[in-house]
Amino acid sequence: MTNNNQRIGHCITIAVCLILTGLMTIHNAIAQTASQKAVQQNSKEEKTEKKDEPKKALSAGPFDEFERGNPRSSVKGFFKAARNGDFERSEKYLDLRNLPRWMEENRGSELARQFKIALDRGGLWVDPDLVSTKAEGNLEDGLPANREIIGQIKLPTRTIDILLQQVPRKDGVYIWKFSNRTVAEIPDLYRQFGYKPFEERLSKLFPDFTVLGWQSWQWVVFLVFTGLGYLAALLATWIIGLMLSRRDTEMGHQIRKIIKGPMRVVLWLILARVGVEIIGPSATIQSAFRAGTLLTITFAYASMLLIDIVFYWWEKRLLKAGQDAASILLQPVRTFLKIVVVLFFVLLWLDNIGFDVSKVFAGLGIGGLAVALAAQDTLKNFIGSIMILLDKPYRVGQRIVVKGHDGIVEEIGLRSTKMRLLTGHLTTIPNDEMARTDVENIGRRPHIRRLTNISITYDTPKEKVEKAVSIILEILDNHEGMDAEFPPRAYFNEFNPASLNLLVLYWYHPADYWGFMQHSQQVNLQIMQRFEEEGINFAFPTTTTYLTQNDGQPLHINVAGSSQLTGESALA
């Protein structure tokens, strides 16, 4: 039964994971479809503009060597060059006109490098696909016609807008660059988010290439921090596990499993995160840490192991107390809690990556209602199982009488209770009914009581009646299975229609039915022997008929097939 419950629990957990994966897939498909529709819509708008406006250059933008004809292509060009480390090309996307005098000594390529580093480490995530593709920009954003905003970066004292501006090229053609107002803010941005002096030195020691927003030296330092962090986590958890290994118990084994598994990973991730903060995470790395995928999985795994430890301890206590049936119900409860834990951490992860969790809750609410309606009987029986666990009206191996069924309890399951009747037949009763009906638990009786009547004949003298009672009490005195608190009783209590009745009452301890039957047989044989010796006769059913007649009238008896006879003739 436990193995079946475990399989059911695993199947339910896998099903939940598959459902959530399906939800994520549907969400991604919807997002992809929406993106495709947006692209198609933009394409349709561009086609419409091409039909309506003869000047094709107005929507595609003028031809430009660096693809700065519209805001989107300019942004893409800057980031492409910056990520490749080509800051000589990156400066072509910055408006270096009319800058403060103190910035004139800074070369454009250095400003481009600092700007790229500040954007990465300042947490600004720019999606170029959301930037306008029109040569005139987005005219409905509330900004001047020659400006576009692509994001904001917060400083401790103020917020800086990252702006694009349409500026004239040397030949007078208008193109898009990062505005000189934004370029003037680059030194402040770099002071807040840029490299420290030792980071500057490290950046010059390693090749200048970028992966996921990090330069080569940052990856080297990160790998060093990660390795040292893992060694530190390994050493700390090994020491703790060594201290706990002195008690070689199953509980200790489960705790060491948590320490050497999830706890080690969590400690390692914390140390690695410290290293990342020291280096300075890029926007991509920040997004990865914000999602917390590995940390979420680790905490979910640790929570399930902790549930196993708690339920293992609980099951041991129930088994020690002899509550085997109650321990069976722990498995579905444990499985249910694990499903709740998985759902919680999945929803937490979805929220971290920006998924609208409220829609998931709405879907789970509708699905839960449908499941509840379809599984009413199952839920009733499961609740009945819990009530049986709490109330404990019976347990496996006890004899009970319920709904006219008399038998031994063989199994208390999650849905029903199985009984082996005294006839040998097996019956199954739903736990919902077992929790609501009256149960007579014969298996918990402390003794077996015998109440019997012994009848003797009416012609028994008074002295013999008294002797009969004393014989019975003598036979039952200090009898086998007697408890001093329950002494045997015997009384001449009734005048039956055909006999004198002797009431006999005694209790047999413990409640061993076959031992009681053997003892009752011995008592019966002794009573027969002693009554025979004393000449006391047992009564049997008899009928006495008295005939009478009125004075002065003869008695007439009618016999079928005979003539009427007088009283004298009939009696003769």
C-alpha positions as CSV (number, residue, x, y, z in Angstrom):
1,M,0.0,0.0,0.0
2,T,2.8,2.4,0.9
3,N,4.6,1.7,-2.4
4,N,1.4,2.4,-4.3
5,N,0.9,5.7,-2.5
6,Q,4.5,6.6,-3.3
7,R,4.0,5.8,-7.0
8,I,0.7,7.9,-7.0
9,G,2.6,10.8,-5.3
10,H,5.4,10.7,-7.8
11,C,2.9,10.6,-10.7
12,I,1.0,13.6,-9.2
13,T,4.3,15.5,-8.8
14,I,5.3,14.7,-12.4
15,A,1.9,15.7,-13.7
16,V,2.0,19.0,-11.9
17,C,5.5,19.7,-13.3
18,L,4.2,18.8,-16.8
19,I,1.2,21.1,-16.4
20,L,3.4,24.0,-15.3
21,T,5.8,23.3,-18.2
22,G,2.8,23.4,-20.5
23,L,1.7,26.7,-19.0
24,M,5.2,28.1,-19.6
25,T,5.2,26.8,-23.1
26,I,1.8,28.3,-23.8
27,H,2.9,31.6,-22.3
28,N,6.0,31.7,-24.5
29,A,4.0,30.7,-27.5
30,I,1.6,33.6,-26.8
31,A,4.4,36.0,-26.3
32,Q,6.1,34.8,-29.5
33,T,2.8,35.1,-31.4
34,A,2.3,38.6,-30.0
35,S,5.8,39.6,-31.0
36,Q,5.2,38.2,-34.5
37,K,1.9,40.1,-34.7
38,A,3.7,43.3,-33.6
39,V,6.3,42.7,-36.3
40,Q,3.7,42.0,-38.9
41,Q,1.8,45.1,-37.8
42,N,4.9,47.2,-38.1
43,S,5.5,45.7,-41.5
44,K,2.0,46.5,-42.5
45,E,2.4,50.1,-41.3
46,E,5.6,50.4,-43.2
47,K,4.0,49.0,-46.3
48,T,1.1,51.4,-45.9
49,E,3.4,54.3,-45.5
50,K,5.3,53.2,-48.6
51,K,2.1,53.3,-50.6
52,D,0.9,56.7,-49.1
53,E,4.2,58.5,-49.1
54,P,6.4,58.7,-52.1
55,K,9.5,59.4,-50.1
56,K,10.7,55.9,-49.1
57,A,13.7,57.4,-47.2
58,L,11.4,58.9,-44.6
59,S,10.5,55.5,-42.9
60,A,13.6,53.5,-43.6
61,G,15.9,56.4,-42.8
62,P,18.7,57.8,-44.9
63,F,21.6,55.6,-46.0
64,D,24.3,55.7,-43.4
65,E,27.6,53.9,-43.2
66,F,27.0,53.1,-39.5
67,E,23.2,52.4,-39.9
68,R,22.2,55.5,-37.9
69,G,19.2,56.3,-40.1
70,N,16.6,55.4,-37.4
71,P,16.6,55.0,-33.6
72,R,16.6,51.2,-33.6
73,S,19.4,50.7,-36.0
74,S,21.5,53.3,-34.2
75,V,21.0,51.5,-30.8
76,K,21.8,48.1,-32.3
77,G,24.9,49.5,-34.0
78,F,26.3,51.0,-30.8
79,F,25.8,47.8,-28.7
80,K,27.1,45.6,-31.4
81,A,30.3,47.6,-31.7
82,A,30.7,48.0,-27.9
83,R,30.2,44.3,-27.2
84,N,32.9,43.5,-29.8
85,G,35.2,45.9,-28.0
86,D,35.3,48.2,-31.1
87,F,35.0,51.5,-29.2
88,E,36.5,53.5,-32.1
89,R,33.3,52.6,-34.0
90,S,31.1,53.0,-30.9
91,E,32.0,56.6,-30.5
92,K,30.3,57.2,-33.9
93,Y,27.0,56.8,-32.1
94,L,27.6,59.5,-29.5
95,D,26.8,63.2,-30.0
96,L,30.1,64.7,-28.9
97,R,29.1,68.3,-29.8
98,N,28.8,71.1,-27.3
99,L,30.1,69.1,-24.3
100,P,31.5,70.8,-21.2
101,R,35.0,72.0,-21.5
102,W,36.3,69.7,-18.8
103,M,35.2,66.7,-21.0
104,E,37.1,67.9,-24.1
105,E,40.2,65.9,-23.0
106,N,38.2,62.7,-23.0
107,R,38.4,60.9,-26.2
108,G,35.1,59.6,-27.7
109,S,36.2,56.0,-27.7
110,E,36.9,56.2,-23.9
111,L,33.5,57.8,-23.3
112,A,31.9,55.0,-25.4
113,R,33.7,52.3,-23.3
114,Q,32.6,54.0,-20.0
115,F,29.1,54.4,-21.3
116,K,28.9,50.7,-22.2
117,I,30.2,49.6,-18.8
118,A,27.9,52.0,-17.0
119,L,24.9,50.7,-18.9
120,D,25.8,47.1,-18.2
121,R,26.5,47.5,-14.5
122,G,23.8,50.1,-13.9
123,G,21.1,47.5,-14.6
124,L,19.7,49.2,-17.8
125,W,18.2,46.5,-20.0
126,V,17.6,47.9,-23.5
127,D,15.5,45.9,-25.9
128,P,16.3,47.4,-29.3
129,D,13.2,45.7,-30.8
130,L,11.0,48.1,-28.8
131,V,12.8,51.2,-30.2
132,S,11.1,52.9,-33.2
133,T,12.2,52.0,-36.7
134,K,10.9,55.2,-38.2
135,A,13.3,57.8,-39.4
136,E,11.4,60.5,-37.6
137,G,11.1,58.4,-34.4
138,N,8.1,57.9,-32.2
139,L,6.0,61.0,-32.4
140,E,3.6,59.9,-29.7
141,D,5.9,59.6,-26.7
142,G,5.5,63.1,-25.5
143,L,9.1,64.1,-26.3
144,P,10.3,66.6,-28.9
145,A,10.2,65.2,-32.4
146,N,13.9,64.8,-32.6
147,R,14.3,62.8,-29.4
148,E,13.8,59.2,-28.2
149,I,14.1,57.8,-24.7
150,I,15.3,54.2,-24.3
151,G,15.5,53.9,-20.6
152,Q,16.5,55.4,-17.2
153,I,19.3,54.8,-14.7
154,K,18.8,55.7,-11.1
155,L,21.6,57.3,-9.1
156,P,21.4,57.9,-5.3
157,T,20.3,61.5,-5.8
158,R,18.7,61.6,-9.2
159,T,17.5,59.7,-12.3
160,I,19.2,60.0,-15.6
161,D,17.3,59.6,-18.9
162,I,19.2,57.8,-21.7
163,L,18.2,59.7,-24.7
164,L,18.7,59.5,-28.5
165,Q,18.7,62.7,-30.6
166,Q,18.4,63.3,-34.3
167,V,21.5,65.4,-35.3
168,P,22.9,66.5,-38.7
169,R,25.7,64.7,-40.3
170,K,28.5,66.6,-42.0
171,D,26.6,66.5,-45.2
172,G,23.5,67.9,-43.6
173,V,21.6,64.5,-43.5
174,Y,19.9,63.9,-40.1
175,I,20.9,60.7,-38.3
176,W,20.3,59.4,-34.7
177,K,22.9,59.4,-31.9
178,F,23.0,59.3,-28.1
179,S,22.3,62.9,-27.2
180,N,25.0,65.2,-26.0
181,R,23.0,65.6,-22.8
182,T,23.3,61.9,-22.1
183,V,27.0,61.9,-23.1
184,A,27.6,64.6,-20.6
185,E,26.3,62.3,-17.9
186,I,28.7,59.5,-18.7
187,P,31.4,60.5,-16.2
188,D,28.8,60.5,-13.4
189,L,27.4,57.2,-14.5
190,Y,30.9,55.7,-14.6
191,R,31.8,57.0,-11.2
192,Q,28.8,55.3,-9.8
193,F,28.8,52.0,-11.8
194,G,32.3,51.9,-13.4
195,Y,35.4,50.0,-12.6
196,K,37.4,50.6,-9.5
197,P,41.2,51.3,-9.9
198,F,42.2,47.7,-9.3
199,E,39.5,46.6,-11.8
200,E,40.9,49.0,-14.3
201,R,44.3,47.5,-13.9
202,L,42.9,44.0,-14.3
203,S,40.9,44.9,-17.4
204,K,44.2,46.0,-19.1
205,L,46.0,42.7,-18.2
206,F,43.5,40.4,-20.0
207,P,42.3,40.3,-23.6
208,D,39.6,42.8,-24.4
209,F,36.5,40.7,-25.3
210,T,33.1,40.5,-23.8
211,V,30.7,37.6,-23.1
212,L,27.3,38.2,-21.5
213,G,28.3,41.7,-20.7
214,W,31.5,40.7,-18.8
215,Q,35.0,41.2,-20.0
216,S,37.6,38.4,-19.9
217,W,39.2,39.5,-16.6
218,Q,35.7,39.5,-15.0
219,W,35.1,35.9,-16.0
220,V,38.6,34.9,-14.7
221,V,37.9,36.6,-11.3
222,F,34.4,35.1,-11.2
223,L,35.7,31.6,-11.8
224,V,38.4,32.1,-9.1
225,F,35.7,33.3,-6.6
226,T,33.4,30.4,-7.6
227,G,36.1,27.8,-7.1
228,L,37.2,29.3,-3.7
229,G,33.6,29.6,-2.7
230,Y,32.9,26.0,-3.5
231,L,36.0,24.9,-1.5
232,A,34.9,27.0,1.4
233,A,31.3,25.5,1.2
234,L,32.7,22.0,0.9
235,L,34.9,22.4,3.9
236,A,32.2,23.9,6.1
237,T,29.6,21.3,5.3
238,W,32.1,18.5,5.6
239,I,32.9,19.6,9.1
240,I,29.3,19.8,10.1
241,G,28.6,16.4,8.5
242,L,31.5,14.9,10.4
243,M,30.1,16.2,13.7
244,L,26.7,14.7,12.9
245,S,28.1,11.3,11.8
246,R,28.8,10.3,15.4
247,R,25.2,9.2,15.6
248,D,24.6,6.7,12.9
249,T,20.9,6.8,12.7
250,E,18.4,7.2,9.8
251,M,17.5,10.7,11.1
252,G,21.2,11.7,11.2
253,H,21.6,10.3,7.7
254,Q,18.8,12.4,6.4
255,I,20.2,15.6,8.0
256,R,23.6,14.9,6.6
257,K,22.0,14.5,3.2
258,I,20.5,18.0,3.5
259,I,23.8,19.5,4.7
260,K,26.0,17.9,2.0
261,G,23.4,18.6,-0.7
262,P,21.2,21.7,-0.7
263,M,23.0,23.5,2.2
264,R,26.4,23.2,0.4
265,V,24.9,24.5,-2.8
266,V,23.2,27.4,-1.1
267,L,26.4,28.4,0.8
268,W,28.3,28.1,-2.5
269,L,25.8,30.4,-4.3
270,I,26.0,32.9,-1.5
271,L,29.8,33.1,-1.8
272,A,29.6,33.2,-5.6
273,R,27.1,36.1,-5.3
274,V,29.5,38.0,-3.1
275,G,32.1,37.6,-5.8
276,V,29.7,38.8,-8.4
277,E,28.9,41.9,-6.4
278,I,32.5,42.6,-5.9
279,I,33.2,42.3,-9.7
280,G,30.0,44.2,-10.6
281,P,27.3,42.3,-12.5
282,S,26.3,43.2,-16.0
283,A,22.6,43.5,-16.9
284,T,22.6,40.0,-18.3
285,I,24.2,38.6,-15.2
286,Q,21.8,40.6,-13.0
287,S,18.9,39.2,-14.9
288,A,20.2,35.6,-14.4
289,F,20.6,36.2,-10.6
290,R,17.3,37.9,-10.4
291,A,15.6,34.8,-11.8
292,G,17.4,32.7,-9.2
293,T,16.7,29.5,-11.0
294,L,19.5,27.4,-9.4
295,L,18.8,28.9,-6.0
296,T,15.0,28.2,-6.3
297,I,15.7,24.6,-7.3
298,T,18.0,24.2,-4.4
299,F,15.6,25.5,-1.8
300,A,12.8,23.4,-3.3
301,Y,14.9,20.3,-3.0
302,A,16.0,21.2,0.6
303,S,12.3,21.8,1.6
304,M,11.3,18.4,0.3
305,L,14.2,16.7,2.1
306,L,13.1,18.5,5.3
307,I,9.6,17.2,4.8
308,D,10.9,13.7,4.5
309,I,12.8,14.1,7.8
310,V,9.8,15.4,9.6
311,F,7.5,12.7,8.3
312,Y,10.1,10.0,9.0
313,W,10.3,11.1,12.6
314,W,6.5,11.3,12.8
315,E,6.1,7.8,11.3
316,K,8.5,6.3,13.8
317,R,6.6,7.8,16.7
318,L,3.3,6.4,15.3
319,L,4.7,2.9,14.8
320,K,6.2,3.0,18.3
321,A,2.8,3.9,19.7
322,G,1.3,1.0,17.7
323,Q,-0.7,3.2,15.3
324,D,0.2,1.4,12.1
325,A,-3.0,2.5,10.4
326,A,-2.3,6.2,11.1
327,S,1.2,5.9,9.6
328,I,-0.4,4.8,6.3
329,L,-2.1,8.2,6.0
330,L,1.2,10.1,6.3
331,Q,2.3,9.2,2.8
332,P,-0.5,11.1,0.9
333,V,-0.1,14.0,3.3
334,R,3.7,14.1,2.6
335,T,3.0,13.9,-1.1
336,F,0.5,16.7,-0.9
337,L,3.0,18.9,0.9
338,K,5.7,18.3,-1.6
339,I,3.3,19.3,-4.4
340,V,2.5,22.5,-2.5
341,V,6.3,23.2,-2.1
342,V,6.9,22.6,-5.8
343,L,4.0,24.8,-6.8
344,F,5.2,27.6,-4.4
345,F,8.7,27.6,-5.8
346,V,7.6,27.4,-9.4
347,L,5.3,30.4,-8.9
348,L,8.1,32.2,-7.1
349,W,10.5,31.5,-10.0
350,L,7.8,32.6,-12.6
351,D,7.3,35.8,-10.6
352,N,11.1,36.4,-10.6
353,I,11.3,36.2,-14.4
354,G,8.4,38.5,-14.9
355,F,5.6,36.1,-15.5
356,D,2.1,37.2,-14.5
357,V,1.4,34.9,-11.6
358,S,-2.1,36.1,-11.1
359,K,-3.1,34.4,-14.3
360,V,-1.6,31.2,-13.0
361,F,-3.6,31.5,-9.8
362,A,-6.8,32.1,-11.8
363,G,-6.1,29.0,-13.9
364,L,-5.3,26.9,-10.8
365,G,-8.5,28.1,-9.1
366,I,-10.7,27.1,-12.1
367,G,-8.8,23.8,-12.4
368,G,-9.0,23.1,-8.7
369,L,-12.8,23.7,-8.7
370,A,-13.1,21.3,-11.6
371,V,-11.0,18.7,-9.8
372,A,-12.9,19.2,-6.6
373,L,-16.3,18.6,-8.3
374,A,-15.0,15.5,-10.1
375,A,-13.4,14.0,-7.0
376,Q,-16.0,14.7,-4.3
377,D,-16.3,11.1,-3.2
378,T,-12.5,10.7,-3.2
379,L,-12.1,13.8,-1.1
380,K,-14.9,12.7,1.3
381,N,-13.2,9.3,1.8
382,F,-9.8,11.0,2.3
383,I,-11.2,13.3,4.9
384,G,-12.9,10.3,6.5
385,S,-9.5,8.6,6.6
386,I,-8.1,11.7,8.5
387,M,-11.0,11.6,10.9
388,I,-10.4,7.9,11.6
389,L,-6.7,8.7,12.1
390,L,-7.6,11.5,14.6
391,D,-10.5,9.7,16.4
392,K,-8.9,6.2,16.3
393,P,-12.2,4.2,16.7
394,Y,-10.4,1.0,15.5
395,R,-7.2,-0.3,14.2
396,V,-5.9,-3.2,12.0
397,G,-6.4,-6.6,13.7
398,Q,-9.4,-5.6,15.8
399,R,-12.8,-7.2,15.6
400,I,-15.6,-4.7,15.0
401,V,-19.3,-4.6,14.2
402,V,-20.4,-1.9,11.8
403,K,-23.6,-1.7,9.6
404,G,-24.4,-5.3,10.4
405,H,-20.9,-6.6,9.4
406,D,-19.0,-8.5,12.1
407,G,-15.3,-9.2,11.3
408,I,-11.6,-8.4,11.7
409,V,-10.1,-5.2,10.3
410,E,-7.5,-6.2,7.7
411,E,-6.6,-2.8,6.2
412,I,-7.3,0.9,6.7
413,G,-6.6,2.5,3.3
414,L,-7.0,6.0,1.9
415,R,-10.4,5.3,0.4
416,S,-11.9,2.4,2.4
417,T,-11.6,0.0,5.3
418,K,-11.3,-3.8,4.5
419,M,-12.9,-6.3,6.9
420,R,-12.6,-10.1,7.0
421,L,-16.1,-11.2,8.2
422,L,-16.5,-14.2,10.5
423,T,-17.9,-16.1,7.6
424,G,-14.6,-15.7,5.8
425,H,-15.9,-13.1,3.3
426,L,-14.0,-9.9,2.6
427,T,-16.1,-6.7,2.7
428,T,-15.0,-3.1,1.9
429,I,-16.6,0.0,3.4
430,P,-15.8,3.6,2.3
431,N,-14.1,5.6,5.0
432,D,-16.6,8.4,4.6
433,E,-19.3,6.0,5.9
434,M,-17.0,4.5,8.5
435,A,-16.4,8.0,9.9
436,R,-20.2,8.7,10.1
437,T,-21.6,5.5,11.4
438,D,-21.6,3.7,14.8
439,V,-18.7,1.3,15.2
440,E,-18.8,-1.4,17.9
441,N,-15.2,-2.3,18.7
442,I,-15.3,-5.8,20.1
443,G,-11.5,-6.0,19.9
444,R,-11.1,-3.4,22.6
445,R,-13.3,-5.1,25.2
446,P,-11.4,-5.7,28.4
447,H,-13.3,-9.0,29.2
448,I,-16.0,-11.3,28.0
449,R,-19.2,-11.5,30.0
450,R,-21.4,-14.6,30.2
451,L,-25.0,-14.3,31.2
452,T,-27.0,-17.5,31.2
453,N,-30.1,-19.0,32.7
454,I,-30.3,-22.5,34.2
455,S,-33.8,-23.9,34.8
456,I,-34.7,-26.6,37.3
457,T,-38.1,-28.4,37.8
458,Y,-41.0,-26.9,39.8
459,D,-41.0,-29.9,42.2
460,T,-37.5,-29.0,43.5
461,P,-37.6,-28.3,47.2
462,K,-36.5,-24.9,48.6
463,E,-33.4,-26.4,50.2
464,K,-32.4,-27.9,46.9
465,V,-32.8,-24.6,45.1
466,E,-30.6,-22.9,47.6
467,K,-28.1,-25.8,47.2
468,A,-28.1,-25.3,43.4
469,V,-27.2,-21.6,43.8
470,S,-24.4,-22.4,46.2
471,I,-23.0,-25.1,43.9
472,I,-22.8,-22.6,41.0
473,L,-21.1,-20.0,43.2
474,E,-18.7,-22.7,44.5
475,I,-17.7,-23.8,40.9
476,L,-17.2,-20.1,39.9
477,D,-15.3,-19.1,43.0
478,N,-11.8,-17.9,42.0
479,H,-12.4,-19.3,38.5
480,E,-10.0,-19.1,35.6
481,G,-9.9,-15.6,34.1
482,M,-11.5,-14.0,37.2
483,D,-10.9,-10.4,38.2
484,A,-11.5,-9.4,41.8
485,E,-13.4,-6.4,40.7
486,F,-15.8,-8.5,38.8
487,P,-16.9,-11.4,41.1
488,P,-19.3,-14.1,39.7
489,R,-23.0,-13.8,40.5
490,A,-25.8,-16.5,40.8
491,Y,-29.4,-15.9,41.9
492,F,-32.8,-17.7,41.9
493,N,-34.5,-14.8,40.1
494,E,-37.6,-16.0,38.2
495,F,-40.6,-18.4,38.2
496,N,-40.8,-19.4,34.6
497,P,-44.0,-20.9,33.2
498,A,-42.5,-24.4,33.3
499,S,-39.4,-24.1,35.5
500,L,-37.5,-22.3,38.3
501,N,-34.9,-20.0,36.8
502,L,-31.3,-19.6,38.1
503,L,-29.4,-16.5,36.7
504,V,-25.7,-17.1,36.3
505,L,-23.3,-14.2,35.5
506,Y,-19.5,-14.1,35.3
507,W,-16.7,-12.3,33.5
508,Y,-13.6,-13.8,31.8
509,H,-10.3,-12.0,31.6
510,P,-8.6,-11.3,29.3
511,A,-11.0,-11.2,26.3
512,D,-9.7,-14.4,24.7
513,Y,-12.8,-15.8,22.9
514,W,-11.6,-19.4,22.5
515,G,-10.2,-19.5,26.1
516,F,-13.6,-18.2,27.3
517,M,-15.4,-21.0,25.3
518,Q,-13.2,-23.7,26.8
519,H,-13.7,-22.3,30.3
520,S,-17.5,-22.1,29.8
521,Q,-17.5,-25.8,28.7
522,Q,-15.8,-26.8,31.9
523,V,-18.2,-24.8,34.0
524,N,-21.2,-26.4,32.3
525,L,-19.8,-30.0,32.8
526,Q,-19.2,-29.3,36.5
527,I,-22.7,-28.0,37.0
528,M,-24.2,-31.1,35.4
529,Q,-22.1,-33.4,37.5
530,R,-22.8,-31.6,40.8
531,F,-26.6,-31.3,40.1
532,E,-26.7,-35.0,39.3
533,E,-25.0,-35.9,42.5
534,E,-27.4,-33.7,44.5
535,G,-30.5,-35.0,42.7
536,I,-31.4,-31.7,41.2
537,N,-33.2,-32.1,37.9
538,F,-33.0,-29.7,34.9
539,A,-36.3,-28.6,33.6
540,F,-37.4,-29.0,30.1
541,P,-40.5,-27.5,28.4
542,T,-43.7,-29.2,29.6
543,T,-47.5,-28.5,29.3
544,T,-50.1,-29.4,32.0
545,T,-53.8,-29.5,31.0
546,Y,-56.5,-29.2,33.7
547,L,-60.1,-30.2,32.9
548,T,-63.0,-28.8,34.8
549,Q,-66.8,-28.6,34.6
550,N,-69.7,-26.7,36.1
551,D,-71.6,-28.3,39.0
552,G,-74.5,-30.5,38.1
553,Q,-73.4,-30.8,34.4
554,P,-71.6,-33.8,33.0
555,L,-68.2,-33.3,31.2
556,H,-68.4,-33.9,27.5
557,I,-65.4,-34.5,25.3
558,N,-65.6,-34.3,21.5
559,V,-63.2,-36.6,19.6
560,A,-63.0,-36.3,15.8
561,G,-64.8,-39.2,14.1
562,S,-66.4,-40.4,17.4
563,S,-69.7,-39.8,19.1
564,Q,-70.1,-37.6,22.1
565,L,-69.1,-39.4,25.3
566,T,-70.1,-38.7,28.9
567,G,-67.5,-37.6,31.3
568,E,-67.2,-41.1,33.0
569,S,-66.9,-43.0,29.8
570,A,-64.2,-40.6,28.4
571,L,-62.1,-40.8,31.5
572,A,-62.4,-44.5,31.7
